Amino acid sequence: MSTQHTRFKAVIFDLDGVITDTARYHYLAWKRLADGIDTPFDEAFNEALKGIDRMGSLELILARAPRTFDAGEKLALADAKNRHYQELVATMTPKDLLPGALAALEQVRAAGLRIGLASVSKNAFTVLDRLGIRDRFDDVVDAATVRRGKPDPEIFLTAAGHLGVAPADCLGVEDAAAGVASIKDAGMFAVGVGDPQVLARADRIIRSMEEFDLFAY
């Protein structure tokens, strides 16, 4: 155990954009769906979907579509997107861990803290298995566990509850504005990874996980 001290008892990480980057896979899967229904979709619009769950993202895409879709059609589209995404995720390996991500997990574990994952992805367990790090987490909360996605604080509050740690004793790590809002509204300390302007609500902002330092917060 580390001889350094931290005021936190648990760290809860987001998955996409923090531990690994599946944004490209999401983009390719959403792009194929959008092209199939003659709806404009580009990488800039894809950025706006970061941190938003699958059905929420689909609704934003369909708002630009040339026609409306009923509930059954929406479910079919979401399922088709997910199947394509899963095909892409199946090619992942531990080499797809973001630089600094594994070191951050090891630092938190060495300090004796609990480690949680809060991801709106319904494929979180599959991704963790492909990356070879599922056993690094004491608890994983995904989209199937909660009713409300980010920016609602439910997912981070649920993670804290599962870990047996008060929200005020948790540090959350996110790369999306919706995720940072979820952390802050849960009453936790937020570390944002990425653009300072996008992540303005975060208590501390780092450019990448290579800058993560548990004892600096």
C-alpha positions in Angstrom: 0.0 0.0 0.0 1.2 3.5 -0.8 2.7 5.7 1.9 1.1 8.7 0.3 -2.4 9.8 1.5 -5.5 10.9 -0.3 -8.8 12.2 1.1 -10.8 9.8 -1.2 -12.0 6.3 -0.5 -13.0 5.3 -4.0 -12.4 6.3 -7.6 -15.1 5.8 -10.2 -14.0 5.8 -13.8 -16.0 6.3 -17.0 -15.0 3.9 -19.8 -15.2 5.4 -23.2 -12.6 8.2 -23.6 -11.0 7.5 -20.2 -10.0 3.8 -20.1 -10.2 3.2 -23.8 -11.5 5.0 -26.9 -14.4 3.4 -28.6 -15.6 6.7 -30.0 -14.4 5.7 -33.4 -16.4 2.5 -33.3 -19.5 4.4 -32.2 -19.0 6.9 -35.0 -18.7 4.2 -37.7 -21.7 2.3 -36.4 -23.9 5.5 -36.1 -22.6 6.7 -39.5 -23.7 3.5 -41.2 -27.1 3.7 -39.6 -27.5 7.4 -40.6 -26.5 6.8 -44.1 -29.0 4.0 -44.3 -31.9 6.4 -43.5 -30.6 9.3 -45.6 -29.7 11.4 -42.5 -26.7 13.7 -42.3 -24.0 12.6 -39.8 -20.4 13.6 -39.4 -17.7 13.5 -36.8 -18.6 16.9 -35.4 -22.2 15.7 -34.7 -20.8 12.5 -33.2 -18.9 14.5 -30.7 -22.2 15.9 -29.4 -23.3 12.3 -28.6 -20.4 11.7 -26.1 -21.7 10.6 -22.7 -25.3 10.1 -24.0 -26.8 6.7 -24.0 -27.8 4.7 -27.1 -31.5 5.6 -27.3 -30.8 9.3 -26.4 -28.2 9.4 -29.2 -30.6 7.8 -31.6 -33.3 10.4 -30.9 -30.8 13.2 -31.6 -29.9 11.5 -35.0 -33.5 10.9 -35.9 -34.4 14.5 -35.2 -32.5 15.3 -38.4 -34.0 12.5 -40.4 -36.3 13.1 -43.4 -39.2 11.2 -41.9 -40.4 10.1 -38.5 -40.0 6.6 -37.0 -42.3 4.7 -34.7 -41.2 3.0 -31.5 -40.6 -0.4 -33.1 -38.5 1.1 -35.9 -36.4 3.0 -33.3 -35.7 -0.2 -31.4 -34.7 -2.0 -34.6 -32.4 0.8 -35.6 -30.8 0.8 -32.1 -30.3 -3.0 -32.3 -28.7 -2.8 -35.7 -26.3 -0.1 -34.6 -25.4 -2.1 -31.5 -24.7 -5.3 -33.6 -22.3 -3.4 -35.8 -20.6 -1.8 -32.8 -20.2 -5.2 -31.2 -18.6 -6.5 -34.3 -16.1 -3.7 -34.1 -15.5 -4.1 -30.4 -14.8 -7.8 -30.9 -11.5 -6.7 -32.5 -10.2 -4.9 -29.4 -7.2 -6.1 -27.4 -5.3 -4.8 -24.3 -3.3 -2.6 -26.7 -6.5 -0.5 -27.0 -6.1 0.8 -23.4 -5.5 4.5 -23.5 -2.0 5.7 -22.4 -2.0 6.1 -18.7 -5.2 4.2 -18.0 -3.7 1.1 -16.6 -1.2 3.1 -14.5 -4.1 5.1 -13.1 -5.9 1.9 -12.1 -2.7 0.5 -10.5 -2.1 3.7 -8.6 -5.6 3.7 -7.1 -5.4 0.1 -6.1 -1.9 0.6 -4.6 -3.4 3.4 -2.4 -6.0 0.9 -1.1 -9.0 2.6 -2.6 -12.1 1.0 -4.1 -12.4 1.1 -7.9 -15.7 1.5 -9.7 -16.8 1.9 -13.4 -19.7 4.0 -14.4 -20.5 3.6 -18.1 -23.7 4.2 -20.1 -22.5 1.6 -22.5 -24.5 -1.7 -22.6 -21.3 -3.3 -23.8 -19.1 -2.3 -20.9 -18.4 -5.9 -19.7 -17.5 -7.0 -23.2 -15.1 -4.1 -23.6 -13.5 -4.7 -20.2 -13.1 -8.4 -21.1 -11.5 -7.5 -24.4 -9.1 -5.1 -22.7 -8.3 -7.8 -20.1 -9.0 -5.5 -17.1 -12.5 -6.6 -15.8 -10.9 -7.9 -12.6 -9.4 -4.5 -11.8 -12.8 -3.2 -10.8 -14.6 -3.8 -7.6 -17.9 -2.9 -9.2 -19.2 -2.0 -12.7 -22.4 0.0 -13.2 -23.6 0.0 -16.8 -26.7 1.2 -18.7 -28.6 -2.0 -17.8 -28.2 -1.1 -14.1 -29.8 2.3 -14.0 -32.9 4.0 -15.3 -31.5 7.4 -16.1 -28.3 8.1 -18.1 -25.8 10.9 -17.8 -26.0 13.8 -17.0 -28.3 12.5 -14.3 -26.2 11.6 -11.2 -27.9 8.2 -10.8 -25.1 6.1 -12.3 -22.4 7.6 -10.1 -24.6 7.4 -7.0 -25.3 3.8 -7.8 -21.6 3.1 -8.2 -20.8 4.7 -4.8 -23.6 2.7 -3.2 -22.3 -0.6 -4.6 -18.8 0.3 -3.4 -20.1 1.2 0.1 -18.5 4.7 -0.1 -20.2 8.0 0.6 -20.4 10.2 -2.6 -18.4 12.9 -0.9 -15.5 10.4 -0.5 -15.5 9.5 -4.2 -13.5 10.9 -7.1 -15.0 10.6 -10.5 -13.1 10.6 -13.8 -14.9 11.6 -17.1 -14.1 12.9 -20.5 -17.6 14.2 -21.4 -19.5 17.3 -20.2 -22.6 15.1 -19.5 -20.4 12.8 -17.4 -18.8 15.6 -15.4 -22.3 17.0 -14.7 -23.3 13.6 -13.4 -20.3 13.4 -11.1 -20.8 16.9 -9.7 -24.5 16.5 -9.2 -23.7 13.3 -7.3 -21.7 15.4 -4.9 -18.3 14.0 -5.9 -15.0 15.5 -6.9 -14.7 15.6 -10.7 -11.5 15.1 -12.8 -12.1 15.9 -16.5 -10.0 14.4 -19.2 -9.8 16.6 -22.3 -10.8 20.1 -23.4 -11.0 22.6 -20.5 -13.8 24.5 -22.2 -16.0 21.5 -22.7 -15.3 20.2 -19.1 -15.5 23.5 -17.3 -17.5 22.1 -14.4 -14.8 19.7 -13.5 -12.8 20.4 -10.3 -9.5 19.5 -12.1 -8.8 19.0 -15.8 -6.0 16.9 -17.3 -5.2 16.6 -20.9 -4.9 12.8 -20.9 -4.9 9.9 -18.4 -1.1 10.0 -18.5 -1.5 13.1 -16.2 -3.7 11.4 -13.7 -2.3 11.7 -10.2 -4.6 10.5 -7.3 -2.5 12.4 -4.8 -2.8 15.8 -6.6 -6.5 16.2 -6.0 
